[in-house]
Amino acid sequence: MRLSDAIEQFIKTMMVEDAHQIELKRNELAEYFRCAPSQINYVLATRFTPEHGYVIESRRGGGGYIRIFRIEHDNSRQLLYTLNERIGDTIDEHAATNLIEQLYEREIATRSEALLMQSAISHQALSLPLPAEMKGALRAKILKSMLMQIACKNHQSTEEANHALR
């Protein structure tokens, strides 16, 4: 496992244990992993972004800290709506993969659904003789269509559960 992956997993494990917000000290974390603080910055900047469902607040200096908040949504429909808005008219494969991983991590999409979505928006699936902009637009349409299906599935499951409680 790469150091970046280990740092990411460590932080995510702490978030599960300590609810949806944690506070870290960059230097202490760097010392724990025996790496430079810039490695911690890299992980935070690339893996704990709004696209991944996180917001970071930091203060530098001796009493400095890093707070990581998991973006919470009232329900899966709200999250799907937010993701749909974030996709826009075009999306690259990396950003689409991040969104799919977020759906899986939040248990909105099953593992098999996430794998199918990843496969459908992959470079291999879109290996057509088209400009990159058109591939991005096609990827966005495919991803939005799949998000709508997941939203409908989740909405039906909620309605069925509510009906059973009556």
N, C-alpha and C positions, 0 to 999 in steps of 0.2 A: 504494500500500500504506500502510495506517495505521501510525503509529508503534508501537502495541501489537503489531501483527502482525509488524513488523520486529524488534522486541525478542525476541518469542517465537521467531521463526525463527533469529535469531542464537544464542540460548541452545541451541535444539535442534540446530543445526549443531555447536556446540561439544561437545555431549554425544555426538554420533555420532563425532567425531574423538577424544575423550578418554574413551572407554568409557562407563560408566553413571553417572558421578558427576563433577560439576565444582564448582569453588570460584570464586566471583566476589566482587568488591568493588562494593557498590551504588553508591558515589560514582564509581568509575572507569567503570562501565557507563553511569551517567547522563551523565557527561562525554563519553563516546564518542558517545552518541546525542543529545547537546545537549538534555537534558531534565531535569526535576526528579527527584530520587531517588524521590519519591512515585509517579512514572510507572512506575518499575521495580517498586516495591512492588505497584502495581496489577496488572501483568502476572504477577508471581509469585503473588499471591493468587488470581487468577482463572484462570490457565492452567497452573499447575504444582501442582495439588492432587492429593490421593490419587485422586479420581475420574478425573483425567487420567493417573494412573499415576506420580505423583511425590511425594516427601517433601522438605520444605525444612527445613534447620537453619540458624539464623542467630545471629550474635553482633554486637551493636552496639558502637560505640565506635571509637577510632582504629585498633585492630588487628582490627576487626570483619570479618566475612565472611558470605557466603551460600553454603551447600553445597546443591546440588540432587542428589538421588538418584533414579534411575529405579527403580521397584519392579520387581524381577525375579521371575519365576515359573519353576518348574522346566520347565513345558511349557504348551502352550496349554490343555490341559484344566484345569490348576490355575487359570489366569487366568480361564477361562470360569466355573469354579465360584465364584471370588471375585466376579466381576462379577454372577453370578446372585444371590449372597448380598446384595450391595450394592443390588440393585434392590428387594428387599423386595416388599411387596404393592402398592405404587404408586410411580410415577416420573413426573416432569414431562418435557416434551419437551426442555428444555435439558440436563438430566442424562442422559437417554437418548442424546442426540446426542453428548455427551462420551464416553460408553461406546463407542458405535459408532466414533467417531474413534480411540479407543484400540485397538480391535480391528484397524482398518485400518492404523494406524501400526505395530503390532507384527506385521503380516502374518499375522494369524490369520484375518481376513476379506479377501476380494479387494475390489477397488474396486466391482465390480458388486454383490457381496453387501452391502457397506456402503451403497451407494446404495439398494438395495431395502429394507434394514432401515430406513433413514432415511425413506424414502417411506411405509412401513407404519406408522410411529409418529408421523408428522407431524400437525400441527394440521389440515391439509386432509383427511387420511385419517380422522381421528377427529372430523370436524365433524358430530357427531350431537347431537340435542337432549338431552344428558346433563349432569349436574353435573360439574364439574372433577374431583372425587374419583373418580367412576366412569370418566372418561376416563383418569385416571392409573392406575387399577387395570387397565383394558383394555390400556393401553400396556405395563404391566409384564408381563402375561400374554403378549402378542404378542412382546415382546422376549425373554422367557425361552424361549419356544417356538423362536424363531430361534436363540438361543444353543445350545440343545440340538442342533439340526440341524447347526450348525457344529462343535460338539464331536464329534458322531458322524462327520462328514465327515473331520475332522482325525485322529480316532482310527483310522478305516479306512485313511487314507493312511499313517499310522505303521505299522499292522499290515502293510500291503502291502509297505512298504519293508523291514520286518524280515523278512518271509517271503522276499523276493527275495534277501536277504543270506545266507540259510541254504543 
